[in-house]
Amino acid sequence: MSKLLYFRHAQASYGKADYDQLSPTGYEQSEILGEYLAGQKVPFDYIYVGPLKRHYQTLSKVQEAYAKYNLELPEPVELKELEEHRGPDILKSNMAQIKEEDEVIKGWDDERKANTDLFMKNGLMIFERAMKLWATGKLAHLQPDHYLDWKGFRKQVAEGYDRVYNQHKNEKGKTIGMFTSGGTISATLGHVLGMKEEIDIITMNGVVQNTSISEFLFSGDRVTMKRFNEVSHLPEKLKTYV
């Protein structure tokens, strides 16, 4: 059987002007991921990477580890379908209006402004609630025309998965790496497992950890999920979600 290994990027710069940039913790996580994969001598036959800076930065540390141990890696192929959804951008640019329309989010935001110790915790709760609203169409009136909505994003992810799977499904014993984001991984699981409820799929987005590994085994038309969101390579203090 062959393997599809999905890697979520390392911690990005939450709360900063440029989120699409690994934090110091993110670089440390990426280095540990690279050492883990190189230590296991995972023999990648193909690597696909999303178009975002944090995708490439995470992959670069894996490449450095493989080079350090004189292990070969294939040239990565950029795949647009591994891009993250635009839900966070919609939340960020429309926060004031979302607060007017949702009392729960308003309460959490007011609370974290009054107590900066709650900035991260409440920010994650706001994100998760807003993404559920967005995925179920309740923020459609705030959706810019040039952004894919959640269903459009899910369709794009499915097309990317199908393209890679169909290209390699008849090859035996191959290992394929996919460097991407949490939303893309949750949408991929929804597609492969045939999930129908949008809120169940978007909820998985909130639990996908940085540098986590999710694995599918496939042979011909048979696909099996082996593991989801595994971060055994990280020490507890470096397990993060943004």
C-alpha positions as CSV (number, residue, x, y, z in Angstrom):
1,M,0.0,0.0,0.0
2,S,1.0,3.6,-0.4
3,K,0.8,6.5,2.1
4,L,-0.5,10.0,2.0
5,L,0.9,12.0,4.9
6,Y,-0.7,15.3,5.7
7,F,1.4,17.8,7.7
8,R,-0.1,20.9,9.2
9,H,2.2,23.9,9.2
10,A,4.0,24.9,12.4
11,Q,2.8,27.7,14.7
12,A,2.3,30.9,12.7
13,S,2.3,34.4,14.1
14,Y,-1.1,34.6,15.8
15,G,-2.1,38.2,16.7
16,K,0.7,39.7,14.5
17,A,0.2,41.9,11.4
18,D,1.5,39.0,9.2
19,Y,0.0,35.7,10.5
20,D,1.6,33.9,7.5
21,Q,5.0,33.7,9.1
22,L,6.2,31.1,11.5
23,S,6.8,32.2,15.1
24,P,10.0,31.3,17.0
25,T,8.0,28.4,18.5
26,G,6.9,27.4,14.9
27,Y,10.5,27.2,13.7
28,E,11.4,25.0,16.7
29,Q,8.4,22.7,16.0
30,S,9.4,22.5,12.4
31,E,13.0,21.5,13.3
32,I,11.7,18.8,15.6
33,L,9.4,17.5,12.9
34,G,12.3,17.4,10.4
35,E,14.5,15.6,12.9
36,Y,11.7,13.1,13.6
37,L,11.0,12.3,10.0
38,A,14.7,12.1,9.1
39,G,15.4,9.9,12.2
40,Q,12.7,7.6,11.0
41,K,14.2,7.8,7.5
42,V,10.7,8.3,6.0
43,P,11.3,7.8,2.3
44,F,9.2,10.4,0.5
45,D,8.6,9.7,-3.1
46,Y,6.6,12.9,-3.8
47,I,6.0,16.1,-1.8
48,Y,3.3,18.6,-2.4
49,V,3.2,21.9,-0.7
50,G,0.5,24.6,-0.3
51,P,1.3,28.2,-1.6
52,L,1.4,29.9,1.7
53,K,4.7,31.1,3.3
54,R,4.1,29.1,6.5
55,H,3.7,25.9,4.4
56,Y,7.1,26.4,2.7
57,Q,8.8,27.5,6.0
58,T,7.7,24.3,7.7
59,L,8.8,22.2,4.8
60,S,12.2,24.0,4.7
61,K,13.1,22.7,8.1
62,V,12.3,19.2,7.1
63,Q,14.5,19.6,4.0
64,E,17.3,20.9,6.2
65,A,17.1,17.8,8.5
66,Y,17.2,15.4,5.5
67,A,20.2,17.2,4.0
68,K,21.9,17.1,7.4
69,Y,21.6,13.2,7.4
70,N,22.4,13.0,3.6
71,L,18.9,11.7,2.9
72,E,17.2,12.6,-0.4
73,L,13.9,14.4,-0.8
74,P,12.0,15.0,-4.0
75,E,11.6,18.5,-5.4
76,P,8.3,19.8,-3.9
77,V,5.4,20.6,-6.2
78,E,3.2,23.5,-5.2
79,L,-0.5,22.7,-5.2
80,K,-3.0,25.6,-4.9
81,E,-5.6,23.2,-3.5
82,L,-3.5,22.9,-0.3
83,E,-4.2,26.6,0.4
84,E,-6.1,27.4,3.6
85,H,-9.6,28.8,3.5
86,R,-10.3,32.5,3.9
87,G,-12.5,32.3,7.0
88,P,-10.0,33.9,9.3
89,D,-9.6,36.9,6.9
90,I,-13.4,37.3,6.9
91,L,-13.4,37.2,10.7
92,K,-10.5,39.7,11.0
93,S,-11.9,42.3,8.5
94,N,-15.5,42.1,9.8
95,M,-15.0,41.7,13.6
96,A,-16.9,44.8,14.5
97,Q,-20.0,43.7,12.5
98,I,-19.8,40.1,13.7
99,K,-19.8,41.4,17.3
100,E,-22.9,43.4,16.6
101,E,-24.7,40.3,15.2
102,D,-23.4,37.7,17.7
103,E,-23.6,38.4,21.5
104,V,-21.5,35.4,22.4
105,I,-18.6,36.6,20.3
106,K,-19.0,40.1,21.6
107,G,-18.9,38.9,25.2
108,W,-15.7,36.9,24.6
109,D,-14.0,39.8,22.8
110,D,-14.9,42.3,25.5
111,E,-13.7,39.8,28.2
112,R,-10.3,39.4,26.6
113,K,-9.9,43.1,26.1
114,A,-10.5,43.6,29.9
115,N,-8.2,40.7,30.8
116,T,-5.2,40.3,28.5
117,D,-4.5,36.9,30.1
118,L,-7.5,35.6,28.1
119,F,-6.3,36.9,24.8
120,M,-5.3,33.6,23.4
121,K,-8.0,31.4,25.0
122,N,-10.9,33.7,24.1
123,G,-9.4,34.4,20.6
124,L,-9.5,30.6,19.9
125,M,-13.1,30.4,21.1
126,I,-14.1,33.4,18.9
127,F,-12.3,31.7,15.9
128,E,-14.1,28.4,16.4
129,R,-17.5,30.0,16.8
130,A,-17.0,32.3,13.9
131,M,-15.9,29.5,11.6
132,K,-19.0,27.5,12.5
133,L,-21.1,30.5,11.6
134,W,-19.2,30.9,8.3
135,A,-19.4,27.2,7.3
136,T,-23.1,27.2,7.9
137,G,-23.7,30.3,5.8
138,K,-24.5,32.7,8.6
139,L,-21.7,35.1,7.5
140,A,-22.5,34.9,3.8
141,H,-23.5,38.6,3.7
142,L,-19.9,39.5,4.8
143,Q,-18.2,37.2,2.2
144,P,-16.2,39.1,-0.5
145,D,-17.1,37.9,-4.0
146,H,-13.4,37.0,-4.7
147,Y,-13.2,34.6,-1.7
148,L,-14.4,31.1,-1.9
149,D,-17.1,30.3,0.6
150,W,-16.8,27.2,2.8
151,K,-18.5,24.9,0.3
152,G,-16.4,26.3,-2.5
153,F,-13.3,25.7,-0.4
154,R,-14.3,22.2,0.3
155,K,-14.8,21.5,-3.4
156,Q,-11.3,22.9,-4.2
157,V,-9.7,20.7,-1.5
158,A,-11.5,17.6,-2.8
159,E,-10.3,18.4,-6.3
160,G,-6.8,18.6,-5.1
161,Y,-7.0,15.4,-3.1
162,D,-8.6,13.6,-6.1
163,R,-5.9,14.9,-8.4
164,V,-3.0,13.5,-6.3
165,Y,-4.8,10.3,-5.4
166,N,-5.8,9.5,-9.0
167,Q,-2.2,10.3,-10.2
168,H,-0.6,7.9,-7.7
169,K,-3.3,5.3,-6.8
170,N,-1.9,2.6,-9.0
171,E,1.7,3.0,-7.7
172,K,2.8,0.6,-5.0
173,G,4.6,1.4,-1.8
174,K,4.9,5.1,-2.3
175,T,5.0,7.8,0.4
176,I,3.5,11.2,-0.4
177,G,3.9,14.3,1.8
178,M,1.3,17.1,1.8
179,F,2.3,20.3,3.6
180,T,-0.8,22.4,4.3
181,S,-3.1,23.9,6.9
182,G,-5.7,22.8,9.4
183,G,-8.8,23.7,7.4
184,T,-7.5,21.9,4.4
185,I,-6.8,18.8,6.5
186,S,-10.3,18.8,8.1
187,A,-11.9,19.3,4.7
188,T,-9.8,16.4,3.3
189,L,-11.0,14.1,6.1
190,G,-14.6,15.2,5.4
191,H,-14.2,14.3,1.7
192,V,-12.4,11.0,2.2
193,L,-14.8,9.8,5.0
194,G,-17.9,11.0,3.2
195,M,-19.0,13.4,6.0
196,K,-22.1,15.4,5.3
197,E,-22.5,17.9,8.1
198,E,-20.6,21.1,7.5
199,I,-20.4,22.0,11.2
200,D,-18.8,18.6,12.0
201,I,-16.1,19.1,9.4
202,I,-15.3,22.7,10.3
203,T,-15.2,21.7,14.0
204,M,-12.2,19.4,13.2
205,N,-10.3,22.5,12.0
206,G,-10.1,23.8,15.6
207,V,-8.3,20.7,16.9
208,V,-5.7,20.2,14.2
209,Q,-2.3,20.8,16.0
210,N,0.7,22.4,14.5
211,T,3.1,20.0,12.7
212,S,0.5,17.2,13.3
213,I,0.6,14.2,11.0
214,S,-2.5,12.7,9.5
215,E,-2.1,9.5,7.4
216,F,-4.1,7.7,4.8
217,L,-3.2,4.3,3.3
218,F,-4.4,3.6,-0.2
219,S,-4.2,1.0,-2.9
220,G,-6.2,1.2,-6.1
221,D,-9.7,2.3,-5.1
222,R,-9.3,1.5,-1.4
223,V,-8.5,4.3,1.0
224,T,-8.1,3.9,4.8
225,M,-7.4,6.5,7.4
226,K,-4.7,5.3,9.7
227,R,-4.1,8.3,12.0
228,F,-5.3,11.8,12.6
229,N,-3.6,14.8,14.2
230,E,-0.7,12.9,15.7
231,V,2.0,15.0,17.5
232,S,4.0,12.4,19.4
233,H,7.2,14.0,18.1
234,L,6.5,17.2,20.1
235,P,7.1,17.7,23.8
236,E,4.0,18.8,25.6
237,K,5.1,22.4,26.0
238,L,5.3,22.8,22.2
239,K,1.9,21.4,21.3
240,T,-0.1,24.3,19.9
241,Y,-3.1,25.0,17.7
242,V,-2.5,28.3,15.7
